Amino acid sequence: MTDEKKNTESTVRWDDHKIRSTYANVCNVISSREEVSMLFGMNQKWDTDNNELVIELSDRIVLNPYAAKRVALLINNIVEQYEAKFGEIELEQAPHEKLES
């Protein structure tokens, strides 16, 4: 009897016939022990009467923690490549996002 290894490599075929594209200029992430939810939407306008920013949410992507970590690594790599080519992306922080020293 010979010990032959079977070729277990799989190919991935991306089936995009049902894909839809959505533009978002706002993203938020919430999580629990079992899942990570990414919320996407559009910054519509400031309601100056109520000092309120209106965000119209359009999509929610729910991931398990393992898929969320893979997405985080992929996005981090893409941002690093972008900044290497075009320069650092400067983000303005909203007052509630600023970290205390």
MOPAC internal coordinates of N, CA, C and O (Angstrom, degrees):
PM7 1SCF
backbone

  N    0.0000 0     0.00 0     0.00 0    0    0    0
  C    1.4612 1     0.00 0     0.00 0    1    0    0
  C    1.5271 1   108.21 1     0.00 0    2    1    0
  O    1.2310 1   120.20 1   -47.83 1    3    2    1
  N    1.2865 1   117.22 1   132.17 1    3    2    1
  C    1.4601 1   120.82 1   179.86 1    5    3    2
  C    1.5212 1   109.57 1  -103.96 1    6    5    3
  O    1.2310 1   121.71 1   -30.95 1    7    6    5
  N    1.3067 1   114.33 1   149.05 1    7    6    5
  C    1.4659 1   120.13 1   177.57 1    9    7    6
  C    1.5219 1   108.55 1   -94.63 1   10    9    7
  O    1.2310 1   120.86 1   -88.07 1   11   10    9
  N    1.2998 1   115.95 1    91.93 1   11   10    9
  C    1.4622 1   120.50 1   177.97 1   13   11   10
  C    1.5155 1   108.73 1  -101.57 1   14   13   11
  O    1.2310 1   121.54 1   -44.90 1   15   14   13
  N    1.3187 1   114.66 1   135.10 1   15   14   13
  C    1.4677 1   119.42 1   177.21 1   17   15   14
  C    1.5112 1   108.85 1   -87.15 1   18   17   15
  O    1.2310 1   121.11 1   -48.80 1   19   18   17
  N    1.2907 1   115.48 1   131.20 1   19   18   17
  C    1.4654 1   119.76 1   175.74 1   21   19   18
  C    1.5176 1   109.09 1   -79.90 1   22   21   19
  O    1.2310 1   121.04 1   -34.43 1   23   22   21
  N    1.2992 1   115.61 1   145.57 1   23   22   21
  C    1.4618 1   120.31 1   176.60 1   25   23   22
  C    1.5224 1   107.78 1   -72.68 1   26   25   23
  O    1.2310 1   120.77 1   -72.04 1   27   26   25
  N    1.3358 1   116.13 1   107.96 1   27   26   25
  C    1.4653 1   120.62 1  -177.21 1   29   27   26
  C    1.5158 1   112.21 1  -104.33 1   30   29   27
  O    1.2310 1   120.41 1  -170.71 1   31   30   29
  N    1.3274 1   116.81 1     9.29 1   31   30   29
  C    1.4620 1   119.12 1   178.78 1   33   31   30
  C    1.5200 1   109.67 1   -70.01 1   34   33   31
  O    1.2310 1   121.37 1   -44.72 1   35   34   33
  N    1.3087 1   114.98 1   135.28 1   35   34   33
  C    1.4539 1   121.01 1   178.19 1   37   35   34
  C    1.5153 1   109.28 1  -110.48 1   38   37   35
  O    1.2310 1   121.46 1   -28.25 1   39   38   37
  N    1.2843 1   114.81 1   151.75 1   39   38   37
  C    1.4537 1   119.12 1   172.93 1   41   39   38
  C    1.5225 1   107.49 1  -103.36 1   42   41   39
  O    1.2310 1   120.96 1   -29.80 1   43   42   41
  N    1.2919 1   115.76 1   150.20 1   43   42   41
  C    1.4586 1   121.55 1   178.01 1   45   43   42
  C    1.5131 1   107.60 1  -108.29 1   46   45   43
  O    1.2310 1   120.89 1   -51.93 1   47   46   45
  N    1.3033 1   115.90 1   128.07 1   47   46   45
  C    1.4642 1   121.60 1   176.03 1   49   47   46
  C    1.5256 1   106.90 1  -114.47 1   50   49   47
  O    1.2310 1   120.43 1   -62.37 1   51   50   49
  N    1.3151 1   116.77 1   117.63 1   51   50   49
  C    1.4542 1   122.20 1  -179.87 1   53   51   50
  C    1.5293 1   108.33 1   -84.21 1   54   53   51
  O    1.2310 1   120.52 1   -68.92 1   55   54   53
  N    1.3165 1   116.62 1   111.08 1   55   54   53
  C    1.4614 1   122.36 1   179.70 1   57   55   54
  C    1.5262 1   108.23 1   -93.18 1   58   57   55
  O    1.2310 1   120.29 1   -75.35 1   59   58   57
  N    1.3143 1   117.04 1   104.65 1   59   58   57
  C    1.4687 1   120.52 1  -174.75 1   61   59   58
  C    1.5217 1   113.28 1  -107.70 1   62   61   59
  O    1.2310 1   119.56 1  -160.04 1   63   62   61
  N    1.3109 1   118.44 1    19.96 1   63   62   61
  C    1.4655 1   118.46 1  -176.63 1   65   63   62
  C    1.5303 1   112.69 1   -71.61 1   66   65   63
  O    1.2310 1   119.02 1   163.47 1   67   66   65
  N    1.3195 1   119.47 1   -16.53 1   67   66   65
  C    1.4696 1   121.81 1   176.81 1   69   67   66
  C    1.5264 1   112.38 1  -109.70 1   70   69   67
  O    1.2310 1   120.54 1  -169.54 1   71   70   69
  N    1.3212 1   116.58 1    10.46 1   71   70   69
  C    1.4626 1   119.35 1  -175.83 1   73   71   70
  C    1.5260 1   110.69 1   -70.15 1   74   73   71
  O    1.2310 1   121.13 1   -31.65 1   75   74   73
  N    1.3295 1   115.45 1   148.35 1   75   74   73
  C    1.4572 1   120.68 1   173.09 1   77   75   74
  C    1.5171 1   107.48 1  -131.33 1   78   77   75
  O    1.2310 1   120.95 1   -29.58 1   79   78   77
  N    1.2880 1   115.78 1   150.42 1   79   78   77
  C    1.4586 1   121.59 1  -179.69 1   81   79   78
  C    1.5153 1   109.17 1  -109.71 1   82   81   79
  O    1.2310 1   121.28 1   -43.92 1   83   82   81
  N    1.3026 1   115.16 1   136.08 1   83   82   81
  C    1.4584 1   121.91 1   177.29 1   85   83   82
  C    1.5153 1   107.64 1  -133.35 1   86   85   83
  O    1.2310 1   120.21 1   -45.55 1   87   86   85
  N    1.3323 1   117.20 1   134.45 1   87   86   85
  C    1.4590 1   121.05 1   175.32 1   89   87   86
  C    1.5165 1   109.11 1   -92.78 1   90   89   87
  O    1.2310 1   120.67 1   -43.10 1   91   90   89
  N    1.3165 1   116.32 1   136.90 1   91   90   89
  C    1.4658 1   121.37 1   175.75 1   93   91   90
  C    1.5191 1   108.44 1  -136.00 1   94   93   91
  O    1.2310 1   120.97 1   -40.07 1   95   94   93
  N    1.3345 1   115.75 1   139.93 1   95   94   93
  C    1.4606 1   119.39 1   173.02 1   97   95   94
  C    1.5274 1   110.78 1  -114.40 1   98   97   95
  O    1.2310 1   120.82 1  -172.30 1   99   98   97
  N    1.3529 1   116.04 1     7.70 1   99   98   97
  C    1.4617 1   122.14 1   177.18 1  101   99   98
  C    1.5220 1   108.16 1  -139.18 1  102  101   99
  O    1.2310 1   120.61 1   -42.26 1  103  102  101
  N    1.3137 1   116.45 1   137.74 1  103  102  101
  C    1.4629 1   121.82 1   175.49 1  105  103  102
  C    1.5233 1   108.50 1  -139.68 1  106  105  103
  O    1.2310 1   120.84 1   -40.27 1  107  106  105
  N    1.3207 1   116.00 1   139.73 1  107  106  105
  C    1.4539 1   121.33 1   174.27 1  109  107  106
  C    1.5161 1   107.12 1  -134.17 1  110  109  107
  O    1.2310 1   120.45 1   -26.67 1  111  110  109
  N    1.3115 1   116.74 1   153.33 1  111  110  109
  C    1.4548 1   121.51 1  -179.04 1  113  111  110
  C    1.5114 1   108.79 1  -129.88 1  114  113  111
  O    1.2310 1   121.04 1   -47.16 1  115  114  113
  N    1.3332 1   115.61 1   132.84 1  115  114  113
  C    1.4565 1   121.75 1   174.23 1  117  115  114
  C    1.5237 1   107.45 1  -128.57 1  118  117  115
  O    1.2310 1   120.53 1   -24.24 1  119  118  117
  N    1.3341 1   116.60 1   155.76 1  119  118  117
  C    1.4545 1   117.53 1  -176.52 1  121  119  118
  C    1.5164 1   111.70 1  -149.23 1  122  121  119
  O    1.2310 1   122.36 1   -19.34 1  123  122  121
  N    1.3157 1   113.08 1   160.66 1  123  122  121
  C    1.4591 1   122.80 1   170.12 1  125  123  122
  C    1.5267 1   105.78 1  -132.33 1  126  125  123
  O    1.2310 1   120.06 1     4.85 1  127  126  125
  N    1.2816 1   117.50 1  -175.15 1  127  126  125
  C    1.4696 1   120.17 1   179.40 1  129  127  126
  C    1.5312 1   111.48 1   -62.49 1  130  129  127
  O    1.2310 1   119.92 1   145.64 1  131  130  129
  N    1.3098 1   117.76 1   -34.36 1  131  130  129
  C    1.4562 1   122.13 1  -173.10 1  133  131  130
  C    1.5204 1   115.45 1   -95.21 1  134  133  131
  O    1.2310 1   119.70 1   159.24 1  135  134  133
  N    1.3545 1   118.18 1   -20.76 1  135  134  133
  C    1.4604 1   118.50 1  -174.75 1  137  135  134
  C    1.5190 1   112.20 1  -153.34 1  138  137  135
  O    1.2310 1   122.29 1   -20.43 1  139  138  137
  N    1.3140 1   113.21 1   159.57 1  139  138  137
  C    1.4619 1   122.34 1   175.47 1  141  139  138
  C    1.5232 1   106.34 1  -122.22 1  142  141  139
  O    1.2310 1   120.53 1   -52.80 1  143  142  141
  N    1.3222 1   116.59 1   127.20 1  143  142  141
  C    1.4649 1   121.56 1   179.40 1  145  143  142
  C    1.5151 1   108.97 1  -111.55 1  146  145  143
  O    1.2310 1   121.38 1   -53.11 1  147  146  145
  N    1.3211 1   114.96 1   126.89 1  147  146  145
  C    1.4537 1   121.92 1   176.10 1  149  147  146
  C    1.5166 1   107.24 1  -105.42 1  150  149  147
  O    1.2310 1   120.49 1   -56.22 1  151  150  149
  N    1.3196 1   116.68 1   123.78 1  151  150  149
  C    1.4634 1   122.74 1  -178.57 1  153  151  150
  C    1.5246 1   108.53 1  -108.06 1  154  153  151
  O    1.2310 1   120.90 1   -50.45 1  155  154  153
  N    1.3318 1   115.89 1   129.55 1  155  154  153
  C    1.4605 1   121.47 1  -178.23 1  157  155  154
  C    1.5155 1   109.77 1  -121.17 1  158  157  155
  O    1.2310 1   120.88 1   -34.57 1  159  158  157
  N    1.3318 1   115.91 1   145.43 1  159  158  157
  C    1.4510 1   119.58 1   178.86 1  161  159  158
  C    1.5065 1   112.26 1  -169.19 1  162  161  159
  O    1.2310 1   122.31 1    11.81 1  163  162  161
  N    1.3301 1   113.18 1  -168.19 1  163  162  161
  C    1.4610 1   121.07 1  -177.64 1  165  163  162
  C    1.5171 1   110.22 1  -121.28 1  166  165  163
  O    1.2310 1   121.28 1   -45.96 1  167  166  165
  N    1.3266 1   115.16 1   134.04 1  167  166  165
  C    1.4567 1   122.63 1   171.24 1  169  167  166
  C    1.5225 1   106.01 1   -72.42 1  170  169  167
  O    1.2310 1   120.40 1   -70.54 1  171  170  169
  N    1.3221 1   116.85 1   109.46 1  171  170  169
  C    1.4647 1   120.74 1  -174.73 1  173  171  170
  C    1.5221 1   112.55 1   -85.25 1  174  173  171
  O    1.2310 1   120.70 1   125.14 1  175  174  173
  N    1.3110 1   116.26 1   -54.86 1  175  174  173
  C    1.4710 1   119.06 1  -178.40 1  177  175  174
  C    1.5295 1   109.32 1  -177.02 1  178  177  175
  O    1.2310 1   121.55 1   -16.27 1  179  178  177
  N    1.2978 1   114.64 1   163.73 1  179  178  177
  C    1.4572 1   120.94 1   171.85 1  181  179  178
  C    1.5173 1   108.67 1   -86.88 1  182  181  179
  O    1.2310 1   120.57 1   -49.80 1  183  182  181
  N    1.3150 1   116.52 1   130.20 1  183  182  181
  C    1.4629 1   121.13 1   170.57 1  185  183  182
  C    1.5260 1   105.13 1   -88.87 1  186  185  183
  O    1.2310 1   120.95 1   -86.55 1  187  186  185
  N    1.3336 1   115.80 1    93.45 1  187  186  185
  C    1.4591 1   120.00 1  -173.62 1  189  187  186
  C    1.5226 1   112.59 1   -65.57 1  190  189  187
  O    1.2310 1   119.96 1   155.16 1  191  190  189
  N    1.3406 1   117.68 1   -24.84 1  191  190  189
  C    1.4582 1   120.00 1   178.47 1  193  191  190
  C    1.5323 1   111.16 1   -66.16 1  194  193  191
  O    1.2310 1   120.35 1   142.85 1  195  194  193
  N    1.3329 1   116.93 1   -37.15 1  195  194  193
  C    1.4639 1   121.43 1  -178.13 1  197  195  194
  C    1.5240 1   113.02 1  -107.79 1  198  197  195
  O    1.2310 1   120.05 1  -173.97 1  199  198  197
  N    1.3590 1   117.51 1     6.03 1  199  198  197
  C    1.4536 1   122.14 1  -176.30 1  201  199  198
  C    1.5312 1   110.08 1    50.57 1  202  201  199
  O    1.2310 1   121.19 1  -129.55 1  203  202  201
  N    1.3344 1   115.33 1    50.45 1  203  202  201
  C    1.4630 1   121.64 1  -173.38 1  205  203  202
  C    1.5230 1   109.97 1  -129.38 1  206  205  203
  O    1.2310 1   120.58 1   -44.50 1  207  206  205
  N    1.3133 1   116.50 1   135.50 1  207  206  205
  C    1.4558 1   122.34 1   174.63 1  209  207  206
  C    1.5226 1   107.81 1   -94.25 1  210  209  207
  O    1.2310 1   120.19 1   -51.29 1  211  210  209
  N    1.3300 1   117.25 1   128.71 1  211  210  209
  C    1.4547 1   121.87 1  -178.28 1  213  211  210
  C    1.5258 1   108.85 1   -97.87 1  214  213  211
  O    1.2310 1   120.24 1   -59.64 1  215  214  213
  N    1.3496 1   117.14 1   120.36 1  215  214  213
  C    1.4569 1   122.99 1   176.67 1  217  215  214
  C    1.5202 1   107.38 1  -114.03 1  218  217  215
  O    1.2310 1   120.70 1   -61.06 1  219  218  217
  N    1.3249 1   116.27 1   118.94 1  219  218  217
  C    1.4649 1   120.86 1   177.14 1  221  219  218
  C    1.5227 1   108.16 1   -92.24 1  222  221  219
  O    1.2310 1   120.40 1   -71.92 1  223  222  221
  N    1.3487 1   116.84 1   108.08 1  223  222  221
  C    1.4570 1   121.38 1  -179.28 1  225  223  222
  C    1.5226 1   109.77 1   -76.45 1  226  225  223
  O    1.2310 1   121.08 1   -41.71 1  227  226  225
  N    1.3306 1   115.54 1   138.29 1  227  226  225
  C    1.4686 1   119.76 1  -178.71 1  229  227  226
  C    1.5211 1   112.61 1  -119.98 1  230  229  227
  O    1.2310 1   119.93 1   150.09 1  231  230  229
  N    1.3259 1   117.73 1   -29.91 1  231  230  229
  C    1.4609 1   120.38 1  -174.67 1  233  231  230
  C    1.5232 1   111.17 1  -142.81 1  234  233  231
  O    1.2310 1   121.72 1   -34.09 1  235  234  233
  N    1.3339 1   114.32 1   145.91 1  235  234  233
  C    1.4662 1   121.34 1   172.63 1  237  235  234
  C    1.5255 1   106.16 1  -129.03 1  238  237  235
  O    1.2310 1   120.98 1   -53.64 1  239  238  237
  N    1.3141 1   115.74 1   126.36 1  239  238  237
  C    1.4556 1   121.62 1   175.45 1  241  239  238
  C    1.5221 1   106.37 1  -110.96 1  242  241  239
  O    1.2310 1   120.44 1   -56.46 1  243  242  241
  N    1.3285 1   116.76 1   123.54 1  243  242  241
  C    1.4626 1   121.56 1  -178.84 1  245  243  242
  C    1.5303 1   107.61 1  -109.05 1  246  245  243
  O    1.2310 1   121.07 1   -53.54 1  247  246  245
  N    1.3320 1   115.56 1   126.46 1  247  246  245
  C    1.4613 1   122.09 1  -177.09 1  249  247  246
  C    1.5225 1   110.55 1  -125.89 1  250  249  247
  O    1.2310 1   120.41 1   -26.59 1  251  250  249
  N    1.3246 1   116.82 1   153.41 1  251  250  249
  C    1.4584 1   118.13 1   168.29 1  253  251  250
  C    1.5240 1   106.90 1   -79.05 1  254  253  251
  O    1.2310 1   119.40 1   -16.38 1  255  254  253
  N    1.3267 1   118.75 1   163.62 1  255  254  253
  C    1.4723 1   120.24 1  -176.02 1  257  255  254
  C    1.5266 1   114.34 1   -58.10 1  258  257  255
  O    1.2310 1   119.73 1   147.66 1  259  258  257
  N    1.3296 1   118.12 1   -32.34 1  259  258  257
  C    1.4600 1   120.86 1  -179.84 1  261  259  258
  C    1.5273 1   111.12 1   -68.78 1  262  261  259
  O    1.2310 1   120.50 1   135.04 1  263  262  261
  N    1.3219 1   116.65 1   -44.96 1  263  262  261
  C    1.4640 1   120.42 1   177.24 1  265  263  262
  C    1.5286 1   109.89 1   -65.44 1  266  265  263
  O    1.2310 1   119.96 1   141.98 1  267  266  265
  N    1.3351 1   117.68 1   -38.02 1  267  266  265
  C    1.4679 1   121.10 1   178.88 1  269  267  266
  C    1.5248 1   110.94 1   -61.73 1  270  269  267
  O    1.2310 1   120.38 1   139.84 1  271  270  269
  N    1.3340 1   116.87 1   -40.16 1  271  270  269
  C    1.4665 1   119.21 1   179.03 1  273  271  270
  C    1.5245 1   110.34 1   -66.84 1  274  273  271
  O    1.2310 1   120.01 1   140.43 1  275  274  273
  N    1.3364 1   117.59 1   -39.57 1  275  274  273
  C    1.4621 1   120.00 1   177.38 1  277  275  274
  C    1.5305 1   110.68 1   -63.12 1  278  277  275
  O    1.2310 1   120.21 1   139.01 1  279  278  277
  N    1.3275 1   117.20 1   -40.99 1  279  278  277
  C    1.4708 1   120.85 1   177.84 1  281  279  278
  C    1.5270 1   109.89 1   -62.94 1  282  281  279
  O    1.2310 1   120.42 1   136.24 1  283  282  281
  N    1.3355 1   116.80 1   -43.76 1  283  282  281
  C    1.4684 1   120.79 1   179.53 1  285  283  282
  C    1.5294 1   110.88 1   -59.36 1  286  285  283
  O    1.2310 1   120.22 1   136.00 1  287  286  285
  N    1.3275 1   117.19 1   -44.00 1  287  286  285
  C    1.4683 1   120.83 1   179.20 1  289  287  286
  C    1.5292 1   111.51 1   -65.36 1  290  289  287
  O    1.2310 1   120.61 1   137.01 1  291  290  289
  N    1.3342 1   116.44 1   -42.99 1  291  290  289
  C    1.4671 1   120.06 1   178.97 1  293  291  290
  C    1.5281 1   111.32 1   -62.82 1  294  293  291
  O    1.2310 1   120.27 1   133.93 1  295  294  293
  N    1.3206 1   117.09 1   -46.07 1  295  294  293
  C    1.4730 1   120.20 1  -179.41 1  297  295  294
  C    1.5213 1   110.36 1   -65.45 1  298  297  295
  O    1.2310 1   119.98 1   139.05 1  299  298  297
  N    1.3280 1   117.65 1   -40.95 1  299  298  297
  C    1.4597 1   120.53 1   178.15 1  301  299  298
  C    1.5343 1   110.49 1   -59.25 1  302  301  299
  O    1.2310 1   120.23 1   136.58 1  303  302  301
  N    1.3275 1   117.17 1   -43.42 1  303  302  301
  C    1.4663 1   120.58 1   178.65 1  305  303  302
  C    1.5239 1   111.62 1   -63.27 1  306  305  303
  O    1.2310 1   120.30 1   137.87 1  307  306  305
  N    1.3086 1   117.03 1   -42.13 1  307  306  305
  C    1.4728 1   120.88 1  -179.99 1  309  307  306
  C    1.5290 1   110.68 1   -64.54 1  310  309  307
  O    1.2310 1   120.05 1   137.53 1  311  310  309
  N    1.3283 1   117.51 1   -42.47 1  311  310  309
  C    1.4683 1   120.95 1   179.62 1  313  311  310
  C    1.5263 1   109.94 1   -65.27 1  314  313  311
  O    1.2310 1   119.87 1   138.78 1  315  314  313
  N    1.3282 1   117.86 1   -41.22 1  315  314  313
  C    1.4694 1   120.29 1   177.56 1  317  315  314
  C    1.5259 1   110.80 1   -61.43 1  318  317  315
  O    1.2310 1   119.85 1   137.60 1  319  318  317
  N    1.3345 1   117.89 1   -42.40 1  319  318  317
  C    1.4645 1   121.33 1   178.25 1  321  319  318
  C    1.5295 1   110.96 1   -64.28 1  322  321  319
  O    1.2310 1   120.72 1   137.55 1  323  322  321
  N    1.3248 1   116.23 1   -42.45 1  323  322  321
  C    1.4637 1   121.16 1   179.20 1  325  323  322
  C    1.5300 1   110.06 1   -60.56 1  326  325  323
  O    1.2310 1   120.44 1   131.55 1  327  326  325
  N    1.3450 1   116.77 1   -48.45 1  327  326  325
  C    1.4655 1   120.58 1  -177.85 1  329  327  326
  C    1.5256 1   111.76 1   -66.92 1  330  329  327
  O    1.2310 1   119.92 1   146.55 1  331  330  329
  N    1.3153 1   117.76 1   -33.45 1  331  330  329
  C    1.4628 1   120.22 1   176.70 1  333  331  330
  C    1.5256 1   110.61 1   -64.35 1  334  333  331
  O    1.2310 1   120.66 1   145.58 1  335  334  333
  N    1.3158 1   116.35 1   -34.42 1  335  334  333
  C    1.4619 1   120.89 1  -177.74 1  337  335  334
  C    1.5277 1   112.80 1   -86.11 1  338  337  335
  O    1.2310 1   119.99 1   138.94 1  339  338  337
  N    1.3502 1   117.63 1   -41.06 1  339  338  337
  C    1.4613 1   121.23 1  -171.14 1  341  339  338
  C    1.5269 1   114.54 1  -114.80 1  342  341  339
  O    1.2310 1   119.22 1   172.64 1  343  342  341
  N    1.3041 1   119.10 1    -7.36 1  343  342  341
  C    1.4598 1   121.95 1  -178.38 1  345  343  342
  C    1.5226 1   111.82 1   104.96 1  346  345  343
  O    1.2310 1   121.71 1   -15.23 1  347  346  345
  N    1.3159 1   114.34 1   164.77 1  347  346  345
  C    1.4633 1   120.71 1  -176.12 1  349  347  346
  C    1.5272 1   111.90 1   -63.92 1  350  349  347
  O    1.2310 1   121.12 1   -39.66 1  351  350  349
  N    1.3134 1   115.46 1   140.34 1  351  350  349
  C    1.4660 1   121.97 1   175.63 1  353  351  350
  C    1.5246 1   107.23 1   -89.35 1  354  353  351
  O    1.2310 1   120.94 1   -61.90 1  355  354  353
  N    1.3131 1   115.81 1   118.10 1  355  354  353
  C    1.4711 1   121.23 1   179.00 1  357  355  354
  C    1.5235 1   108.83 1   -92.30 1  358  357  355
  O    1.2310 1   120.19 1   -53.86 1  359  358  357
  N    1.3152 1   117.24 1   126.14 1  359  358  357
  C    1.4606 1   121.75 1   178.05 1  361  359  358
  C    1.5180 1   110.47 1  -108.31 1  362  361  359
  O    1.2310 1   121.41 1   -43.86 1  363  362  361
  N    1.3128 1   114.90 1   136.14 1  363  362  361
  C    1.4596 1   119.78 1   171.63 1  365  363  362
  C    1.5194 1   106.50 1   -87.20 1  366  365  363
  O    1.2310 1   120.58 1   -44.63 1  367  366  365
  N    1.3251 1   116.50 1   135.37 1  367  366  365
  C    1.4522 1   119.56 1   179.46 1  369  367  366
  C    1.5117 1   110.13 1   -99.02 1  370  369  367
  O    1.2310 1   121.37 1   -46.56 1  371  370  369
  N    1.3212 1   114.98 1   133.44 1  371  370  369
  C    1.4618 1   120.24 1   173.14 1  373  371  370
  C    1.5323 1   107.70 1   -69.01 1  374  373  371
  O    1.2310 1   119.64 1   -26.10 1  375  374  373
  N    1.3356 1   118.29 1   153.90 1  375  374  373
  C    1.4684 1   120.38 1  -177.47 1  377  375  374
  C    1.5269 1   113.60 1   -52.22 1  378  377  375
  O    1.2310 1   119.21 1   141.48 1  379  378  377
  N    1.3257 1   119.11 1   -38.52 1  379  378  377
  C    1.4596 1   120.68 1  -178.39 1  381  379  378
  C    1.5305 1   112.92 1   -75.81 1  382  381  379
  O    1.2310 1   119.96 1   169.01 1  383  382  381
  N    1.3415 1   117.69 1   -10.99 1  383  382  381
  C    1.4544 1   121.32 1   179.96 1  385  383  382
  C    1.5317 1   112.75 1   -94.38 1  386  385  383
  O    1.2310 1   119.82 1   166.69 1  387  386  385
  N    1.3298 1   117.94 1   -13.31 1  387  386  385
  C    1.4552 1   120.75 1  -176.28 1  389  387  386
  C    1.5169 1   109.44 1   -68.28 1  390  389  387
  O    1.2310 1   121.56 1   -44.56 1  391  390  389
  N    1.3526 1   114.61 1   135.44 1  391  390  389
  C    1.4435 1   120.28 1   178.92 1  393  391  390
  C    1.5197 1   109.27 1   -87.49 1  394  393  391
  O    1.2310 1   121.03 1   -36.65 1  395  394  393
  N    1.3182 1   115.64 1   143.35 1  395  394  393
  C    1.4607 1   119.70 1   176.88 1  397  395  394
  C    1.5249 1   108.87 1   -83.58 1  398  397  395
  O    1.2310 1   120.75 1   -37.13 1  399  398  397
  N    1.3428 1   116.16 1   142.87 1  399  398  397
  C    1.4706 1   119.78 1   179.97 1  401  399  398
  C    1.5006 1   110.84 1   -83.41 1  402  401  399
  O    1.2310 1   120.10 1   180.00 1  403  402  401

